[in-house]
Amino acid sequence: MAAEDAMVTTMYMRGELKTLAIRKAFDEHMNPGTREFAERVDYLMDHPPETMEAQAAQAATRMTFNAPLGEKGRTLQLFVNKWNLQWMIPFIRTPINIAKELVRMSPFSPLVGEWRDAIAKGGVERDRAIAEMTLGTGIMTATMAYAFAGNISGAGSPDPGKNRGKAGVWQPYSVLIGDKWYEYARIQPTGTLMGMAADLANVWDHATDEEKDKIPKMLAVAFSNAITNQTFLQGITNFVNATSDPTRFAPRFFQQFAGSMVPNVIGQPTAMADPVVREVNNMLDAIQARVPGLRQDLLPKRDWLGEPVQTKERLGVILPVREQQVSDDKVRQEAARLDISMAAPPKKTHIGKGNGNLGDVELTPEEQDKFEKVSGEMAHRVLGNIVNAPGYDQMPDLVKRKVFAKVLTASHQVAAAQALPMDKRLAYIQSISEKVASELAPEQ
């Protein structure tokens, strides 16, 4: 990792040296169309003056997000080190610097001290600061336009079920080129800038007429989504979620904590080599999912049609840009177009009627997997016949949504009946009967 960082820093430094060398050759009134101009640029790059080398090094440090922290950043760093919170906040300098670069490329750039300093210096520094703000604002504007057209995605709908219903035809924080989505989230700092703009467009789409008057709130939501979805902030985000809503988020937080015990140098290649995403139901599963040879023993994660979720391919195999081929399955396309919310697989089912909570039965992971497989395959088969039938395209969308809802309800009922083995079902019925009888029996 250190070698890769050094290579990137050197690349940025050479690029900045060339820019400075060209600028100096222009200042010396040399003709850019001559051989002497090119030779002068090459010479300055290989033998840069101390001031030029220092400027290039400073630019490389900034563009690799390694700039020294300010007073507030150092205070946070000391606090994390003092209380041994590195497990929750492993990175401090990088996310702070990325956040600064994000703001410097937005209309809020005057909030950053370094930007104000560049403006005060005047000359090239001022021109560059203004150009960065203008470029960033232009990127945000273009991103919002493409997001409204459906060609750039943000975090998705506030309803997780609607995002689940788009499986196979949509990918968060991605650009649609042809029939493929390409993730941009990890291309910094423009990725976060684009994500904020896409989320702002998404919030606007889902806001009511009254909420659309609350622009500051919408900006805050978009900025929060863009920042907290970054991988280097997942630790603190998950911790805050776990403490604010333990029932919902604590299990996931402790699973990720357990999984972190396996080094990334082992865990990441293991996950990338597995063509299927795996279900993680407890802390032991989280560790097993990152160990070669053990990961394949875990159950596959399934989408709403019961098919195993495939591990996303990466552009160029190793680049941090995940790809998503848009499925040509009309059932998937219609579910996404109709914006149908797909319920998450149930953790329990119910036996009998009129017995209240006595009829609730917890499903094992294997039974949950069978439920998803059976309900998904049935829904896919029935809906496939419907959406490909003559006359379907002429039906109103309201009717289509009702058709989807009825088929999904029926498939869930069939799956619930098949998920529990008959002997287990009979045992629960017997147990329920005994409990009801004991409650109705007169006291002695």
N, C-alpha and C positions, 0 to 999 in steps of 0.2 A: 504493500500500500504506500509506503514511504517513497519507493522508487517511482510509482505512478504519479504521486503528488509532485515530486521533483521534476518529472518530465513535463507535466502540465504547466508548472511554473516557468520552466525554461522556454516552453513554447510561447506563452504569453509575453515573456520578457523579450524574446527575439522579435515578436510582432510589434511590440511597442518601440523597440530600438529602430526598426525599419521606418515606422511612422515618424519618429523624431529625426532620423537621418534624412528622410525626404524633405521634412520641413526645414531642416538646416540648409540643405542644398538649395532649396528655393530662396531662403533668406540670403544666400550667397549669390543670388541672381544668376544661377546656372540654368541653362536651357534643358528642360526635362526630356527633350527629344534627342539629346546627344549622348554619345558613349561616355563622355567625361562625367555627365550627371550620374549615370548608372555606376560608374567606377567610384565616384565620390560617396555614393550611398553605401556601396559594399564596404569601402574602407572605414566609414564611420560606424558601421555595424560591427566590424571586426576589431576596431580600435576606438571605442566610444570614449569621449571625455568623461570625467568623473561625474559631472552634473547630469549628463545624458544617461549614464549608467544608473545613477541613483533614481532618476525619474522613471526609467524602465522597470527597475526593481520594485519601486513603489506601486506602479500600475499593475505589475504581475501579482504582487501581494494582495492588492485590492480585488483583482478579478478572480483570484483563487479563494476569496473569502477568508484570508488569513490576516487581515489588518488587525493591529492591536486593539484591544477593547478599551472603551472609555471608562470613566469612573464608575458609572452604574453597572456596566458589564463586568468590571473587575470585582465589584461588590458581590454580584450574583455568583461569580466563579468562586470567590472565597467562601461564600455561604454553602455552596454545594460541596466543596472540598471539606469544609469543617464538619459537616453533618453526614459525610459519606453518602451523598445522594447520587453518585455517578451511575448507579444502576437504573435510576429513573431519568436522569438528565445527562446522558453520556457526552453530549456535545453542547457547547455554549457559544464559543467564538463563531463557529460556522453559521448557525441559525441567526445569530444577532446580525452578522454581516450581510447575510442574504436578505434579512428583513430590511436593513438599511438600503441595500441596492434596490429592493422592490419599491420602497418609498421614493428613492431618488429618481426612479423612472416613471413616477406617477404624478398627477397634479398636486400631490401633497408633499413634493420634494422640499419646500421651504421648512418643513418640520425637522429635517436632518441637518445637524450642525456642519458636517463636511460639505454639504451642498451650498450652504450659506457662505462658508469660507471660500469656496471656489468662485462664487459670484463676486465676493468682495475683492478677490485677487485681480479680477478682470482679465483681459486678453484671452489667450487660448483656454485657460482654466474656466473662465466664465462661459465662453462659447461652447465648450464641451458639456458643461453642466446643463445649459439650456437645451442643447441638442439631445442629451440623454432624456431629459424630461419630455421633450417634444416627441422623441421616438417612442418612449414608453406609453405616453398618452395615445399616440397613433396606434400602437399595438393593441391597447385596451379597446379602443373604438372599433378597430377591425374585428377583434375577437368577439365583441358583443354582437356585431352585425352577423357574423357567421354563426354565432350561437343561436340567435333568433331564427336563422335559416335552417338550423339542425345539423350543421356541418362541423361544429365544435361543441364538445360536451364539458360540463362541469361536474359537480358532485352528484347531480341527478335530482330526483324528486325528494322532497322531505319525507315522503312515504316510502320506506324501504321495500314494501311489497311491490310498488310500481317499478322500482329498479330491478327487482327479482324477475318481474314479468318481461323484462327486456333482454333476458339472457340469450346470448347468441347473436344479437343484432345491434348491441350497444356496448360501449365501454366508457367509464368515467375518465374525465380529464384527458381527452383524446381529440385528435383531428381526423375527420373522415376524408380519405383520399381514395376515390374510386369506390371499391367495395371493401375497404379495410380501414379500421380505426388504428391510429398510431398514438400512443401515449406521449404526452409532452410534460407531464408533471415534474419529472426529475431533470429537466433541462433548465438550469437556474442561471440568472434570476427571472428570465422571461417566462419560464414555466409557471411560476407562482403568480406572476403578473397576469398571464393569460387565464389561469385558473380563477383568479379574483374577478376578472371581467366576465368569464363564462358563468360563474356563480351569481354574479349580479344580474345577468340576463335571466338566469334560471329563477332567482327570487322574484324578479319582476313578473315573469310568466305565471308564477303561482300565487302572487299577491292579489288581494281583493282591491276594489277601487279605493276603499278607505286606506288600506295599507300602502298603496302606491304614492300617497302623499308623504310617507315617512322615509324619505331618501336617506337620511343619516343612519337609520336603523338598517336599511337594506345594505348600505355600504359596510356597516359593522358586521353583519351576518356574512357577507361575501368575503371580507377580509379574514374573519375568523375561520371560515371553511378553508380558504386558500392556505393559511398558515398552519393550522392544526392538522391538516392532512399530509404534511411533510413527514417523511420517515424519521428524521432526526428529532421530531417533537412528539412522536407517538408515545414514548414512555410517560412524559408528564401529562399528555392529553388523557391517556388511559387511566393514569392515577387519579386525576381530577374527576373523571367520570365515575370511577369505582367508589370514591369517597362520597360523591353527591348522590349516587343511585346504586348502592351495593348490590341489591337484588338483581339488577339488570346487567351491570358492568363488572362487578367484582370477580365472577368466575373467569371471564375472559382475561382480566388483568393478571390474575395469578397463573393462568395457563401460559401467558406470554412471559411472565417472570420465570416460570419453570423452564420453558423452552430456551431462555437466554443462557441457561447453564451449559448448553451445547454451543461451542464456539461457532461463529458465522462461517469460518473457513470450512467447517464440516456441514453445518445446517443448510446454508444457501445452495451449494452444489447438489446436495441431496434432494432438496425441493425442486430445483431446476431440472434434475435428471428424471424425475417422476412425471410421466405424462398426465397424471390425474391428481387433482387437489383432494386432500384427505380431510375427513371429519376429525375434529379434536374435541373430545367431550370432558376431559379432565386433565390434570397436571401431568400425569404419567403419559397420556396420549401426546401432549405438547412436546415432551422430551423425545418420545418414540418417533414423532413426525420428522425429527431432525437427524435421525441416526440411520446411516445406510444399512439396508438389509432388514430393518424393523419397520420402516415407514410403510412398506407395501402391505403389511398386515393390518393396517387401519382401514376402516370402511371408506369408500369414496364419498365425496361430497356430491350431491345430486342437485340439478336444477329443477324447476317446476314441472318439467316433462319427464322427470325420472332418469335423465341421462347423466352419467358422471361428468362433473365439471372438469374441463381440460385445462392443464397448465398453459398459461399464455406464452406464446413464442416471443422471443426477443429479436429485435431487428439486429442483424449481423451476429446473432447468437448471444453475444455478451453485452451489447449496448443496453443502457437502462431505458429502452423504449419498447414497451410490450405491444404486441399486435393482436388485433381481433378481426378475423374474417367475418363479414356480415353473412349470416346464414340465409340461404334461399328457401328455407322452410316457411311456407305460407302461414302455418299456425303460429310460429314465432313472430313473423312479421306483423300479423294481425294483432296479436296480443300486445306488442310494443306500440303499434299505431293507435290502438284503442285505449292505451294507457291503463291497462287493467292491473289492479293490485293483486298479487299472488301471495296468499298467506304462507307464512313460514311453516315447516312441518311441525305437527303437534308433538308435545312431549308426553301426552297422555291421551287416552280415549275413554269412552263412557259405555258401560254395559247396563242395559235395562232402562226402564222409564219410571219416573216418580220416586226414585230412591236417593235423590240429592247427591251429595258428595260420596256416598257409599259406593256409587257405581263408577267412580273415577279409577282408572287403572294406568299406572305409570308404564310407559313403553321403554323397553331396553333399547340400546343403540341399534341392535340388529333388527328389532321390530320397527323402529323408526325408519331404518333403511328400506325395509320391505314395504312400509306404508308409502314412502316417496316413490319407490319403483313401480308399485302396482297402480297408484293413483295417477302418476305421470304418464305411464304407458297407455292406460285406459283413456285419459283425457286426450292424448296425442292422437290415438287411433280414431276416436269419435269426432274430435274437432277437425282432423284431417279430412274426413269424409264430408264434413259440413262446408268447410271453407273452400274446398275444391269442387263443390257441386254447382251445377248451372243455376244461375239466379242469385247466388250468394252476394256477389258484388253489388247487386241492385238493392240489397236490404239496407235500411237505415242503420246508422251506427248504434243507435239506442237499442235496436232489436239485436244486433250482433253482440253487444255487451251482455244482454240478458241471456243469450244462447251460451256464451262463454261461462257465465255465472252458474247456469243450471248444470252444464256438463261437469264443471269443476266440483260442484256440490255432490253430484251423483258419484263421481270418481272417488271422492274422499270417503263417501259412505261405504263403497265397495272395498276400498283399501283398509278402512278401519275394521271391517269384518274379517279380512284376510290376514291382517297384521298379527293378531293374537292367535297362537296355536289353539286348537280346539280343547285340549286337555287343560290349558291354562284358563281358557274362557269358562269352562265348566267349573273349575276350581273357584274362580272368582264368583260365579253365580251362586255356588253353594255357600261361599263365605258371606255373600250379601244376604242370602236368605236367612242364614243363622243369626246375623246381626239384627235384621229386621224383626225376626221372631223374638229375640231376646228383649228388644226394645218394646215390643207389643205385649209381652208376657206380663200378667199381673204380679205385683210385688207380693212376696210371701210374708 
